[in-house]
Amino acid sequence: MTITQSNADIIAEMGHLFLGSRLKRLAERFQGGAAKAFRDAGHDVQPGQMPLLAALDRQGPLTVNAMVEAVGVSQPAVTRNLAGLIAMGLVESSVSDTDRRQKTIALSAEGRAFVADVKARLWPRIDAAVTAMCRPLDGPLLGQISALEAALAAAPLESRVAALATEKPAPATALELVDFSDALADDFRRINAEWIGAMYTMEATDHDVLDNPRARIIDRGGAILYARADDLGIIGTCALQQTEPGVFELTKMGVLAAARGRKVGEFLLAGVIERARRMNMQTLYLLTNRKSEAAIHLYEKLGFFHDADIMARYGRKYARCNVAMRYPL
């Protein structure tokens, strides 16, 4: 029997169908990073226990039922997490004065000291790290999730928190979408010439577009976006080129070799798709080659599908084109 190896991300590729599983996976990565940050600071408290401590700190002693309402999780989950906090000596349980059937939960003296410490040292850094990852997000939900996954893949949460703890810059992974300007025209040529030259042969249409991005794309109703990183500057680009009224080609998407591994392409593609939606175009398509296997996988992951009609209508534009795809706007 032959076993086929696959790098496919099935949960991401299935889109909204597996959204619950994808959000659970994303939550586990955030919570795992937060747990590691707490351990690095010498604390064994789990992220799932922190909302209970926050509720007790903010609202004072609470019954178990009141804590269930305060944090919005199931009673078994609250009871399980409280048992761990009681064992660590951070909270205390007593019989309610008003209802002998109810137990009242309160922070112990050790718990109050612990919460004061994490409020001063850890919570602000975790909040800042997550806020920094969320700041560039713009677009549909799946694109935002992809951007967060890419950010965590480039630098996990615990490393971002650790960087903030030592007052060093966070790992240089923050990405920003930037619109075309004439000052960035050379970056458009440089980035695309690098990957086209490495994989294919530059064709006349490549030279025409790369040498004249404003005339061939911007002035004809299109758009060019760039990905900019804090440490490397402009590292990726992609264009929306109008080929006929209401019909646009997603083209010239490239990422510098020096920036590979940061999922810049996924971040950039999600941003370009959102821009296409805002432009109210009728058709969005792309042309590529089977050699660009990783790129095709990314296109499929974010919703493009193979389309024979697009191939028949526009595939002759490039000699290297043997794959045509359309995005369902």
Secondary structure as a PSIPRED ss2 file (coil, helix, strand):
# PSIPRED VFORMAT (PSIPRED V4.0)

   1 M C   1.000  0.000  0.000
   2 T C   1.000  0.000  0.000
   3 I C   1.000  0.000  0.000
   4 T C   1.000  0.000  0.000
   5 Q C   1.000  0.000  0.000
   6 S C   1.000  0.000  0.000
   7 N C   1.000  0.000  0.000
   8 A C   1.000  0.000  0.000
   9 D C   1.000  0.000  0.000
  10 I H   0.000  1.000  0.000
  11 I H   0.000  1.000  0.000
  12 A H   0.000  1.000  0.000
  13 E H   0.000  1.000  0.000
  14 M C   1.000  0.000  0.000
  15 G H   0.000  1.000  0.000
  16 H H   0.000  1.000  0.000
  17 L H   0.000  1.000  0.000
  18 F H   0.000  1.000  0.000
  19 L H   0.000  1.000  0.000
  20 G H   0.000  1.000  0.000
  21 S H   0.000  1.000  0.000
  22 R H   0.000  1.000  0.000
  23 L H   0.000  1.000  0.000
  24 K H   0.000  1.000  0.000
  25 R H   0.000  1.000  0.000
  26 L H   0.000  1.000  0.000
  27 A H   0.000  1.000  0.000
  28 E H   0.000  1.000  0.000
  29 R H   0.000  1.000  0.000
  30 F H   0.000  1.000  0.000
  31 Q H   0.000  1.000  0.000
  32 G H   0.000  1.000  0.000
  33 G H   0.000  1.000  0.000
  34 A H   0.000  1.000  0.000
  35 A H   0.000  1.000  0.000
  36 K H   0.000  1.000  0.000
  37 A H   0.000  1.000  0.000
  38 F H   0.000  1.000  0.000
  39 R H   0.000  1.000  0.000
  40 D H   0.000  1.000  0.000
  41 A C   1.000  0.000  0.000
  42 G C   1.000  0.000  0.000
  43 H C   1.000  0.000  0.000
  44 D C   1.000  0.000  0.000
  45 V C   1.000  0.000  0.000
  46 Q C   1.000  0.000  0.000
  47 P H   0.000  1.000  0.000
  48 G H   0.000  1.000  0.000
  49 Q H   0.000  1.000  0.000
  50 M H   0.000  1.000  0.000
  51 P H   0.000  1.000  0.000
  52 L H   0.000  1.000  0.000
  53 L H   0.000  1.000  0.000
  54 A H   0.000  1.000  0.000
  55 A H   0.000  1.000  0.000
  56 L H   0.000  1.000  0.000
  57 D H   0.000  1.000  0.000
  58 R H   0.000  1.000  0.000
  59 Q H   0.000  1.000  0.000
  60 G C   1.000  0.000  0.000
  61 P C   1.000  0.000  0.000
  62 L E   0.000  0.000  1.000
  63 T E   0.000  0.000  1.000
  64 V H   0.000  1.000  0.000
  65 N H   0.000  1.000  0.000
  66 A H   0.000  1.000  0.000
  67 M H   0.000  1.000  0.000
  68 V H   0.000  1.000  0.000
  69 E H   0.000  1.000  0.000
  70 A H   0.000  1.000  0.000
  71 V H   0.000  1.000  0.000
  72 G C   1.000  0.000  0.000
  73 V C   1.000  0.000  0.000
  74 S C   1.000  0.000  0.000
  75 Q H   0.000  1.000  0.000
  76 P H   0.000  1.000  0.000
  77 A H   0.000  1.000  0.000
  78 V H   0.000  1.000  0.000
  79 T H   0.000  1.000  0.000
  80 R H   0.000  1.000  0.000
  81 N H   0.000  1.000  0.000
  82 L H   0.000  1.000  0.000
  83 A H   0.000  1.000  0.000
  84 G H   0.000  1.000  0.000
  85 L H   0.000  1.000  0.000
  86 I H   0.000  1.000  0.000
  87 A H   0.000  1.000  0.000
  88 M C   1.000  0.000  0.000
  89 G C   1.000  0.000  0.000
  90 L C   1.000  0.000  0.000
  91 V E   0.000  0.000  1.000
  92 E E   0.000  0.000  1.000
  93 S E   0.000  0.000  1.000
  94 S E   0.000  0.000  1.000
  95 V E   0.000  0.000  1.000
  96 S C   1.000  0.000  0.000
  97 D C   1.000  0.000  0.000
  98 T C   1.000  0.000  0.000
  99 D C   1.000  0.000  0.000
 100 R C   1.000  0.000  0.000
 101 R C   1.000  0.000  0.000
 102 Q C   1.000  0.000  0.000
 103 K E   0.000  0.000  1.000
 104 T E   0.000  0.000  1.000
 105 I E   0.000  0.000  1.000
 106 A E   0.000  0.000  1.000
 107 L E   0.000  0.000  1.000
 108 S C   1.000  0.000  0.000
 109 A H   0.000  1.000  0.000
 110 E H   0.000  1.000  0.000
 111 G H   0.000  1.000  0.000
 112 R H   0.000  1.000  0.000
 113 A H   0.000  1.000  0.000
 114 F H   0.000  1.000  0.000
 115 V H   0.000  1.000  0.000
 116 A H   0.000  1.000  0.000
 117 D H   0.000  1.000  0.000
 118 V H   0.000  1.000  0.000
 119 K H   0.000  1.000  0.000
 120 A H   0.000  1.000  0.000
 121 R H   0.000  1.000  0.000
 122 L C   1.000  0.000  0.000
 123 W H   0.000  1.000  0.000
 124 P H   0.000  1.000  0.000
 125 R H   0.000  1.000  0.000
 126 I H   0.000  1.000  0.000
 127 D H   0.000  1.000  0.000
 128 A H   0.000  1.000  0.000
 129 A H   0.000  1.000  0.000
 130 V H   0.000  1.000  0.000
 131 T H   0.000  1.000  0.000
 132 A H   0.000  1.000  0.000
 133 M H   0.000  1.000  0.000
 134 C H   0.000  1.000  0.000
 135 R C   1.000  0.000  0.000
 136 P C   1.000  0.000  0.000
 137 L C   1.000  0.000  0.000
 138 D C   1.000  0.000  0.000
 139 G C   1.000  0.000  0.000
 140 P C   1.000  0.000  0.000
 141 L H   0.000  1.000  0.000
 142 L H   0.000  1.000  0.000
 143 G H   0.000  1.000  0.000
 144 Q H   0.000  1.000  0.000
 145 I H   0.000  1.000  0.000
 146 S H   0.000  1.000  0.000
 147 A H   0.000  1.000  0.000
 148 L H   0.000  1.000  0.000
 149 E H   0.000  1.000  0.000
 150 A H   0.000  1.000  0.000
 151 A H   0.000  1.000  0.000
 152 L H   0.000  1.000  0.000
 153 A H   0.000  1.000  0.000
 154 A H   0.000  1.000  0.000
 155 A C   1.000  0.000  0.000
 156 P C   1.000  0.000  0.000
 157 L H   0.000  1.000  0.000
 158 E H   0.000  1.000  0.000
 159 S H   0.000  1.000  0.000
 160 R H   0.000  1.000  0.000
 161 V H   0.000  1.000  0.000
 162 A H   0.000  1.000  0.000
 163 A H   0.000  1.000  0.000
 164 L H   0.000  1.000  0.000
 165 A H   0.000  1.000  0.000
 166 T C   1.000  0.000  0.000
 167 E C   1.000  0.000  0.000
 168 K C   1.000  0.000  0.000
 169 P C   1.000  0.000  0.000
 170 A C   1.000  0.000  0.000
 171 P C   1.000  0.000  0.000
 172 A C   1.000  0.000  0.000
 173 T C   1.000  0.000  0.000
 174 A C   1.000  0.000  0.000
 175 L E   0.000  0.000  1.000
 176 E E   0.000  0.000  1.000
 177 L E   0.000  0.000  1.000
 178 V E   0.000  0.000  1.000
 179 D E   0.000  0.000  1.000
 180 F C   1.000  0.000  0.000
 181 S C   1.000  0.000  0.000
 182 D H   0.000  1.000  0.000
 183 A H   0.000  1.000  0.000
 184 L H   0.000  1.000  0.000
 185 A H   0.000  1.000  0.000
 186 D H   0.000  1.000  0.000
 187 D H   0.000  1.000  0.000
 188 F H   0.000  1.000  0.000
 189 R H   0.000  1.000  0.000
 190 R H   0.000  1.000  0.000
 191 I H   0.000  1.000  0.000
 192 N H   0.000  1.000  0.000
 193 A H   0.000  1.000  0.000
 194 E H   0.000  1.000  0.000
 195 W H   0.000  1.000  0.000
 196 I H   0.000  1.000  0.000
 197 G H   0.000  1.000  0.000
 198 A H   0.000  1.000  0.000
 199 M H   0.000  1.000  0.000
 200 Y C   1.000  0.000  0.000
 201 T C   1.000  0.000  0.000
 202 M C   1.000  0.000  0.000
 203 E C   1.000  0.000  0.000
 204 A H   0.000  1.000  0.000
 205 T H   0.000  1.000  0.000
 206 D H   0.000  1.000  0.000
 207 H H   0.000  1.000  0.000
 208 D H   0.000  1.000  0.000
 209 V H   0.000  1.000  0.000
 210 L H   0.000  1.000  0.000
 211 D H   0.000  1.000  0.000
 212 N C   1.000  0.000  0.000
 213 P H   0.000  1.000  0.000
 214 R H   0.000  1.000  0.000
 215 A H   0.000  1.000  0.000
 216 R H   0.000  1.000  0.000
 217 I C   1.000  0.000  0.000
 218 I H   0.000  1.000  0.000
 219 D H   0.000  1.000  0.000
 220 R H   0.000  1.000  0.000
 221 G C   1.000  0.000  0.000
 222 G C   1.000  0.000  0.000
 223 A E   0.000  0.000  1.000
 224 I E   0.000  0.000  1.000
 225 L E   0.000  0.000  1.000
 226 Y E   0.000  0.000  1.000
 227 A E   0.000  0.000  1.000
 228 R E   0.000  0.000  1.000
 229 A E   0.000  0.000  1.000
 230 D C   1.000  0.000  0.000
 231 D C   1.000  0.000  0.000
 232 L C   1.000  0.000  0.000
 233 G E   0.000  0.000  1.000
 234 I E   0.000  0.000  1.000
 235 I E   0.000  0.000  1.000
 236 G E   0.000  0.000  1.000
 237 T E   0.000  0.000  1.000
 238 C E   0.000  0.000  1.000
 239 A E   0.000  0.000  1.000
 240 L E   0.000  0.000  1.000
 241 Q E   0.000  0.000  1.000
 242 Q E   0.000  0.000  1.000
 243 T E   0.000  0.000  1.000
 244 E E   0.000  0.000  1.000
 245 P C   1.000  0.000  0.000
 246 G C   1.000  0.000  0.000
 247 V E   0.000  0.000  1.000
 248 F E   0.000  0.000  1.000
 249 E E   0.000  0.000  1.000
 250 L E   0.000  0.000  1.000
 251 T E   0.000  0.000  1.000
 252 K E   0.000  0.000  1.000
 253 M E   0.000  0.000  1.000
 254 G E   0.000  0.000  1.000
 255 V E   0.000  0.000  1.000
 256 L C   1.000  0.000  0.000
 257 A H   0.000  1.000  0.000
 258 A H   0.000  1.000  0.000
 259 A H   0.000  1.000  0.000
 260 R C   1.000  0.000  0.000
 261 G C   1.000  0.000  0.000
 262 R C   1.000  0.000  0.000
 263 K C   1.000  0.000  0.000
 264 V H   0.000  1.000  0.000
 265 G H   0.000  1.000  0.000
 266 E H   0.000  1.000  0.000
 267 F H   0.000  1.000  0.000
 268 L H   0.000  1.000  0.000
 269 L H   0.000  1.000  0.000
 270 A H   0.000  1.000  0.000
 271 G H   0.000  1.000  0.000
 272 V H   0.000  1.000  0.000
 273 I H   0.000  1.000  0.000
 274 E H   0.000  1.000  0.000
 275 R H   0.000  1.000  0.000
 276 A H   0.000  1.000  0.000
 277 R H   0.000  1.000  0.000
 278 R H   0.000  1.000  0.000
 279 M C   1.000  0.000  0.000
 280 N C   1.000  0.000  0.000
 281 M C   1.000  0.000  0.000
 282 Q C   1.000  0.000  0.000
 283 T E   0.000  0.000  1.000
 284 L E   0.000  0.000  1.000
 285 Y E   0.000  0.000  1.000
 286 L E   0.000  0.000  1.000
 287 L E   0.000  0.000  1.000
 288 T E   0.000  0.000  1.000
 289 N C   1.000  0.000  0.000
 290 R C   1.000  0.000  0.000
 291 K C   1.000  0.000  0.000
 292 S C   1.000  0.000  0.000
 293 E H   0.000  1.000  0.000
 294 A H   0.000  1.000  0.000
 295 A H   0.000  1.000  0.000
 296 I H   0.000  1.000  0.000
 297 H H   0.000  1.000  0.000
 298 L H   0.000  1.000  0.000
 299 Y H   0.000  1.000  0.000
 300 E H   0.000  1.000  0.000
 301 K H   0.000  1.000  0.000
 302 L C   1.000  0.000  0.000
 303 G C   1.000  0.000  0.000
 304 F C   1.000  0.000  0.000
 305 F E   0.000  0.000  1.000
 306 H E   0.000  0.000  1.000
 307 D C   1.000  0.000  0.000
 308 A H   0.000  1.000  0.000
 309 D H   0.000  1.000  0.000
 310 I H   0.000  1.000  0.000
 311 M H   0.000  1.000  0.000
 312 A H   0.000  1.000  0.000
 313 R H   0.000  1.000  0.000
 314 Y H   0.000  1.000  0.000
 315 G H   0.000  1.000  0.000
 316 R H   0.000  1.000  0.000
 317 K H   0.000  1.000  0.000
 318 Y C   1.000  0.000  0.000
 319 A C   1.000  0.000  0.000
 320 R C   1.000  0.000  0.000
 321 C C   1.000  0.000  0.000
 322 N C   1.000  0.000  0.000
 323 V E   0.000  0.000  1.000
 324 A E   0.000  0.000  1.000
 325 M E   0.000  0.000  1.000
 326 R E   0.000  0.000  1.000
 327 Y E   0.000  0.000  1.000
 328 P C   1.000  0.000  0.000
 329 L C   1.000  0.000  0.000
